Amino acid sequence: MENQQRMKVDISDAPWTECCGEPQMFETYYMFKRVSALISPTGKEEHIPIEVIVCKKCGKVPEFMWKKIPDLPENMKASGK
């Protein structure tokens, strides 16, 4: 096994992640994608979980998260960063 050098990072000056124009708390939820039996590797309909982060204040997915989910419905996207 190779020795990997680990870098220490001081995050004390890093800004908090914002939504609704101010730092917020977030919750983790799951959405599910339905995969048709026609394209499923098992030949059966499957439901694949997708983890999403939701702002506790506005109930929407913040921009830093929805940019990673290109087909997220527009009504679920938070407008602020």
C-alpha positions in Angstrom: 0.0 0.0 0.0 1.2 3.5 -0.8 1.7 6.1 1.9 -0.7 8.9 1.2 0.1 12.3 2.5 -2.9 14.0 4.1 -3.2 17.7 4.0 -4.7 19.5 7.0 -7.2 22.2 6.1 -8.3 25.0 8.4 -11.9 25.8 7.6 -12.4 28.4 10.4 -12.4 31.2 7.8 -14.4 29.4 5.2 -18.0 30.8 4.7 -21.1 28.9 5.6 -23.2 27.5 2.8 -26.2 29.8 2.1 -29.7 29.4 0.9 -32.4 32.1 1.0 -29.6 34.7 1.2 -28.2 33.6 4.5 -26.5 30.6 6.2 -29.0 27.8 6.7 -29.4 24.3 8.1 -30.1 21.5 5.6 -31.7 18.1 5.8 -31.0 15.0 3.7 -33.8 13.3 1.8 -34.1 10.7 -0.9 -35.9 11.0 -4.2 -36.3 8.0 -6.4 -35.8 7.5 -10.2 -38.0 4.8 -11.7 -36.1 2.5 -14.2 -38.3 0.7 -16.6 -38.1 -3.1 -16.8 -37.2 -2.7 -20.4 -33.8 -1.1 -19.6 -33.3 -2.5 -16.1 -30.4 -5.0 -15.8 -32.7 -7.2 -13.7 -35.5 -7.2 -16.2 -37.8 -5.8 -13.5 -38.9 -2.2 -12.7 -36.4 -0.7 -10.3 -36.5 2.4 -8.0 -33.1 4.0 -7.6 -32.6 6.3 -4.6 -31.0 9.7 -5.2 -29.8 11.6 -2.1 -30.7 15.3 -2.1 -30.1 18.1 0.4 -33.0 20.4 1.2 -33.0 23.8 3.0 -34.9 23.6 6.3 -36.1 27.2 5.8 -37.5 27.2 2.3 -37.9 23.5 1.7 -36.1 23.6 -1.6 -32.9 22.1 -3.0 -30.1 24.7 -2.9 -28.1 25.6 -6.0 -24.9 23.9 -5.0 -26.9 20.6 -5.0 -29.3 21.0 -7.9 -26.4 21.8 -10.3 -25.4 18.2 -9.8 -28.9 16.9 -10.6 -29.6 18.2 -14.2 -33.2 16.9 -14.4 -34.4 18.1 -11.0 -37.9 19.7 -11.4 -37.8 23.5 -11.5 -40.3 23.8 -8.7 -37.9 22.0 -6.3 -34.9 24.4 -6.9 -34.1 27.2 -4.5 -33.5 30.5 -6.4 -30.8 31.8 -4.0 -27.4 30.4 -3.5 
